[in-house]
Amino acid sequence: MKNFIHLIIVVLIIFTACQPKPKQPAFNSGNYNDDLSPAMKDSVTNEILELTTNWAKAHSNKDADKAIELWDNSPDLMFAENGVFFPSRDSIYSYLKSFYQSASSMDLQWKQRVVIPLSINAATMSGYFHAKAVFKTGDIFDINSMFTGVFVRKNNKWVMIHGHESFK
């Protein structure tokens, strides 16, 4: 009887080992749709790169009116910088104006950006930049900053709806 039980266990092990592996479940992509043509992906990527290049130029020129164009102007906007949450576009604008007024010079240069088009009207971007501000007091703010954002096209214009920046 003991040998019979061992035989059944061995047969079950062999049977189980010989079964085909179950199929991996398909990646749950939510609303992500990867049916964009290469030309559409290039177009979305270039538009986000242009938007963020213009933001960097506005930052370097201390132009809050141009820099604020990066952010959405709806209650859906979520943005945080180094642990500080900005509850609205107006709060970001006020911060930028104050920061720019206290600086005598600014320079912001993107070092790397990666755009991932999610649809013809949505994309993510991650990257990092170097920024240096010289304040009227003589103090220098010299940072390397990591940046992530979710961008959507609204009224034929790209805006960031969700973003985070952290620097050291």
Buried (B, 14 or more C-beta within 10 A) or exposed (E): EEEEEEEEEEEEEEEEEEEEEEEEEEEEEEEEEEEBEEEEBEBBBEBBBEBBEBBBEBBBBBBBEBBBBBBBBEEEBBBEBEEEEBEBBEBBBBBBBEBBEBBEEBBBEBEEBEBBBBBBEBBBBBBBBBBBBBBEEEEEBEBEBEBBBBBBBBEEEBBBBBBBBBBE
